[in-house]
Amino acid sequence: MATKQEILEALLDYQVQCNNNQRLRRMQRDWNKIIHISTSDIPADFTMTVVTGEITKIEEGLQGTPDLVVISDSESFCDIFWGDLNPTEKYLSGEIKVKGSQEDIMRLDAITMIIWPDV
């Protein structure tokens, strides 16, 4: 089980990885989303704000109306955001739940494949 602080650190690292990837930024330049991230095993919720493909803000708590909601256990979130785990397997097995449009869910998958192609 990961702590709330570990999840935040993983999210901040993910933010750097995404924002520093120019290919990803070009691909996502029209993507503006609010993403709620909630853990299923500890009380930890976060909001990620994406503006023109850049993660502009990560904050504790659930802020605004989400375009996407992602729910999983704390350890899986850390593994995903640090690039140690491919979320597709967890998503297909139901261990990660994603609520949103099919297009947005597919974009999340594409983001992961670009940032960590070997995972």
C-alpha positions in Angstrom: 0.0 0.0 0.0 1.4 3.4 -1.0 0.9 6.6 1.0 -0.9 9.7 -0.1 2.5 11.5 -0.3 4.0 8.7 -2.5 1.1 9.0 -4.9 1.5 12.8 -5.1 5.3 12.3 -5.8 4.5 9.8 -8.5 1.9 12.2 -10.1 4.4 15.1 -10.0 7.0 12.9 -11.7 4.4 11.9 -14.3 3.6 15.6 -14.9 7.3 16.2 -15.7 7.5 13.1 -18.0 4.4 14.2 -19.9 5.2 17.9 -20.2 8.8 17.3 -21.3 7.8 14.9 -24.1 7.5 17.1 -27.2 5.9 14.4 -29.3 3.2 13.8 -26.7 2.6 17.6 -26.3 2.1 17.9 -30.1 -0.3 15.0 -30.2 -2.4 16.3 -27.2 -2.3 20.0 -28.1 -6.1 20.1 -28.4 -6.7 18.1 -25.2 -8.2 20.1 -22.3 -9.4 17.9 -19.4 -10.0 17.7 -15.7 -9.1 14.3 -14.4 -10.1 13.0 -11.0 -7.8 10.3 -9.5 -9.2 8.4 -6.5 -7.7 5.5 -4.6 -9.8 2.5 -3.6 -7.7 1.5 -0.5 -6.7 4.7 1.3 -8.3 8.2 1.5 -6.5 10.0 -1.3 -8.0 12.0 -4.1 -6.3 14.2 -6.6 -7.2 16.5 -9.5 -5.1 16.8 -12.6 -5.8 19.7 -15.0 -4.6 19.4 -18.6 -4.6 22.5 -20.8 -3.7 22.1 -24.5 -1.9 18.9 -23.7 0.1 20.2 -20.8 -0.5 19.1 -17.2 -0.8 22.5 -15.7 -1.9 21.5 -12.2 -2.0 18.6 -9.8 -3.8 19.2 -6.6 -5.1 17.3 -3.6 -8.8 16.7 -3.5 -11.5 16.6 -6.2 -11.8 20.0 -7.8 -14.2 20.9 -10.6 -16.3 18.7 -12.8 -14.2 15.8 -14.2 -14.0 14.8 -17.8 -12.4 11.5 -16.7 -12.4 9.6 -13.4 -9.7 7.0 -12.7 -10.0 4.7 -9.7 -7.5 2.1 -8.5 -5.5 1.1 -5.4 -2.7 3.3 -4.2 0.2 0.9 -5.1 -1.0 0.5 -8.7 -1.2 4.3 -9.1 2.3 4.7 -8.0 3.5 1.9 -10.3 1.6 3.4 -13.2 2.7 7.0 -12.7 6.4 6.0 -12.2 6.3 3.8 -15.3 6.7 0.5 -13.6 3.4 -0.9 -14.6 1.4 -0.9 -17.9 -2.1 0.2 -16.9 -3.7 -1.6 -19.8 -3.5 -5.0 -18.1 -5.0 -3.6 -14.9 -7.7 -1.8 -16.9 -8.7 -5.0 -18.8 -8.8 -7.0 -15.5 -11.0 -4.4 -13.9 -8.5 -3.4 -11.3 -8.4 0.1 -12.7 -11.7 1.7 -13.4 -11.9 4.7 -15.8 -15.1 6.7 -16.4 -15.2 9.0 -19.4 -15.6 9.1 -23.1 -14.1 6.3 -25.1 -11.9 8.8 -26.9 -10.5 10.2 -23.7 -9.8 6.6 -22.4 -8.0 5.8 -25.6 -5.9 9.0 -25.2 -4.8 8.0 -21.7 -3.7 4.7 -23.1 -1.8 6.4 -25.9 -0.1 8.8 -23.5 1.3 5.8 -21.5 2.5 4.1 -24.6 4.4 7.2 -25.7 6.0 8.0 -22.3 6.9 4.4 -21.4 7.0 2.3 -24.6 8.8 -0.6 -22.9 6.4 -1.1 -20.0 
